[in-house]
Amino acid sequence: WVGMLGLGTLMSEASAKSTSPSARNFSLCTVVGYRRVFAHASHHVLRRGADPAWPGVFANFATREIAALSCEPAQGASFAACYFEVPAAEFPSLQEREDMYEMVMAEAVTQGGLRRRGFVCCRTSDEKMKAKMGDAVFHDKYGRHFGGVEGHDYPIPGPPRVWSWAGPILPARIYLRHCVLAIRNQAGEEAERAFLADTFLWDRTTTVGQYLAENPAIMDTPPPPEHPDAYRFNG
């Protein structure tokens, strides 16, 4: 069995089991030595956001509301997450699902004080991604969504990039709502409050709690029930 530390959609047992059906032993934990942040463009958000049948539902390219969660090493930082285990045979499917990250082994402490180790989705670089998946796959998943790419109706200004953002990149709204609901449903309101306080926007200063206080409509806007992926984004 392989330990996992879910920090975004993988905090949802339903979401984790959609990729690893045999996942087990879900429990709240605290990951130490890392900061959780909305700082990269997710291809899951981009491809849904570019679907002409659902404009503006999963992503807003004009406002750069396209970001998903990752973590990065940060001395003295920590964040609430979900520890679970998957069979070694199902781990490659999770790696494929989360191929935009570097999977690193990190340490966590459960609510009962037990120390656990698991893989967590960590920040990497565009160069490492291209080296891992190749230029063609990188273009198919990311490059075609950016300005200057012929034949695409929803370009994001600037060169193709996942991690190398020099300015604001904001949480994808339905994704953010799903993450808040996931930790609430998995571990309760206390864990939700921790998530709001220990998760940051791209500037590493603004917390998700502060952002939602300024944008309360996010939590009141579920995905359209008729969307084929709606069940994946309700916590």
C-alpha positions in Angstrom: 0.0 0.0 0.0 1.1 3.6 -0.8 0.4 6.5 1.5 -1.2 9.6 -0.1 -1.7 13.2 1.2 -4.7 14.7 -0.5 -4.6 18.6 -0.6 -7.2 19.5 -3.3 -9.7 17.3 -5.0 -8.0 14.2 -3.4 -9.4 15.4 -0.1 -12.7 14.1 -1.4 -13.1 10.3 -0.9 -15.4 10.1 -3.8 -12.9 11.9 -6.1 -10.0 9.8 -4.9 -11.9 6.6 -5.4 -12.9 7.6 -8.9 -9.2 7.1 -9.8 -8.3 4.5 -7.1 -11.4 2.5 -6.3 -9.6 0.6 -3.5 -8.4 3.6 -1.6 -8.9 3.2 2.2 -8.2 4.6 5.6 -9.2 8.2 5.0 -8.4 10.5 7.9 -7.6 14.2 8.6 -4.0 15.1 9.0 -1.6 18.0 9.0 1.2 18.2 6.5 4.3 19.9 7.9 7.0 21.8 6.2 4.9 22.8 3.2 2.5 25.6 2.2 -0.7 25.0 0.1 -1.3 27.6 -2.6 -3.4 28.3 -5.7 -0.5 29.0 -8.1 -0.7 27.0 -11.3 -3.0 26.4 -14.2 -4.7 22.9 -14.1 -5.3 21.1 -17.4 -8.4 19.6 -15.8 -9.7 23.2 -15.4 -8.4 24.3 -18.8 -10.0 21.6 -20.8 -13.4 21.9 -19.1 -13.2 25.7 -19.4 -12.5 25.5 -23.1 -15.5 23.4 -23.8 -17.8 25.6 -26.0 -20.8 23.9 -24.6 -20.1 25.2 -21.1 -18.5 28.6 -21.5 -17.4 30.2 -18.3 -18.5 27.3 -16.1 -15.2 25.7 -15.0 -12.8 28.5 -15.9 -12.8 32.2 -16.6 -9.9 32.9 -18.9 -10.4 36.7 -19.0 -10.1 37.0 -15.2 -7.5 34.2 -14.9 -9.7 32.1 -12.6 -8.0 28.9 -13.7 -5.8 28.0 -10.8 -5.8 24.7 -8.8 -3.9 23.7 -5.7 -0.4 22.5 -5.1 2.1 22.7 -2.2 5.6 24.0 -2.0 8.3 23.6 0.7 8.1 26.4 3.2 9.9 26.4 6.6 7.5 26.6 9.5 4.4 26.1 7.3 1.7 23.4 7.6 -1.7 22.7 6.2 -4.7 20.4 6.9 -5.0 17.5 4.4 -6.4 14.1 4.0 -4.3 11.0 4.5 -5.3 7.8 2.7 -3.8 4.7 1.2 -4.0 3.1 -2.2 -2.8 -0.2 -3.5 0.6 -0.1 -5.3 -1.1 -1.3 -8.4 -3.5 1.7 -8.5 -0.8 4.3 -7.7 0.2 4.8 -11.4 -3.3 5.9 -12.2 -3.0 8.7 -9.6 0.3 9.7 -11.0 -1.2 10.0 -14.5 -4.2 12.0 -13.1 -1.8 14.4 -11.3 0.9 14.5 -14.0 1.3 18.3 -13.7 2.9 17.9 -10.3 6.1 16.4 -8.8 4.9 13.7 -6.4 7.1 14.1 -3.3 7.1 12.1 -0.1 6.1 14.3 2.9 5.4 13.8 6.6 2.0 14.3 8.2 0.5 14.0 11.7 -3.0 12.6 12.1 -5.5 14.0 14.6 -4.6 11.1 16.9 -0.9 12.2 16.9 0.3 9.4 14.6 3.0 10.2 12.1 2.3 9.2 8.5 4.3 9.5 5.3 2.7 9.9 1.9 3.0 11.3 -1.6 1.7 14.9 -2.0 1.2 17.0 -5.2 4.1 19.4 -5.1 5.1 22.4 -7.3 7.4 21.6 -10.2 8.4 23.6 -13.3 7.3 23.9 -16.9 10.7 22.6 -18.0 10.4 19.5 -15.9 6.9 18.9 -17.2 8.0 19.1 -20.8 10.9 16.8 -20.1 8.6 14.3 -18.5 5.6 14.3 -20.9 7.2 15.7 -24.1 6.4 18.9 -26.0 3.4 17.4 -28.0 1.6 16.3 -24.8 2.4 19.5 -23.1 0.9 21.4 -26.0 -2.2 19.3 -26.1 -2.9 19.7 -22.4 -1.7 23.3 -21.9 -0.2 25.1 -24.9 -3.3 25.2 -27.0 -5.1 27.3 -24.4 -2.7 30.2 -24.6 -2.5 33.2 -26.9 -0.9 32.9 -30.3 -2.1 29.3 -30.8 -4.0 29.1 -34.1 -7.5 27.7 -34.0 -8.3 28.2 -30.4 -11.2 30.4 -29.3 -10.3 31.0 -25.7 -6.6 32.1 -25.6 -5.0 33.1 -22.4 -2.5 36.0 -23.1 1.2 35.2 -23.1 3.2 32.1 -23.7 2.1 28.6 -22.7 2.8 28.0 -19.0 1.7 26.0 -16.0 4.0 27.2 -13.2 5.8 30.2 -14.4 3.2 32.9 -13.6 4.6 36.4 -13.0 1.3 37.9 -11.9 -2.2 37.1 -10.6 -3.7 33.7 -11.2 -6.9 33.1 -9.2 -8.7 29.9 -8.1 -11.1 28.3 -10.5 -14.4 28.9 -8.8 -16.1 25.5 -9.0 -12.8 23.8 -8.1 -12.4 26.0 -5.1 -15.9 25.4 -3.9 -15.4 21.6 -4.3 -12.2 21.7 -2.2 -13.9 23.5 0.6 -16.9 21.1 0.6 -14.6 18.1 0.3 -12.7 18.9 3.5 -16.0 19.9 5.3 -17.7 16.7 4.3 -14.6 14.6 5.1 -13.6 16.1 8.4 -16.1 18.7 9.6 -16.2 22.4 10.2 -13.1 22.7 12.3 -11.1 21.2 9.4 -12.8 23.5 7.0 -11.8 26.6 9.1 -8.2 25.3 9.0 -8.3 25.0 5.2 -9.6 28.5 4.9 -6.7 29.8 7.1 -3.8 27.7 5.8 -4.4 27.9 2.0 -3.1 30.9 0.1 -3.6 32.6 -3.2 -0.8 33.2 -5.7 0.6 36.1 -3.6 1.3 33.8 -0.7 -0.4 36.4 1.6 -4.1 36.3 0.9 -5.8 33.3 2.5 -8.7 31.5 0.9 -10.8 32.6 3.8 -10.2 36.2 3.0 -10.8 35.6 -0.7 -14.1 33.9 -0.1 -15.2 36.6 2.3 -14.8 39.1 -0.6 -16.4 36.7 -3.1 -19.2 34.8 -1.2 -21.1 33.9 -4.4 -18.4 31.2 -5.1 -19.8 28.9 -2.4 -23.4 29.5 -3.6 -22.7 28.5 -7.2 -22.6 24.7 -7.8 -21.8 23.2 -11.2 -24.8 22.9 -13.5 -26.5 19.6 -12.5 -26.7 18.5 -16.2 -23.0 18.8 -16.7 -21.5 15.3 -17.1 -18.8 16.1 -14.5 -21.1 17.8 -11.9 -20.9 14.8 -9.6 -17.1 15.2 -9.3 -17.3 18.8 -8.0 -19.7 18.8 -5.1 -17.4 17.8 -2.3 
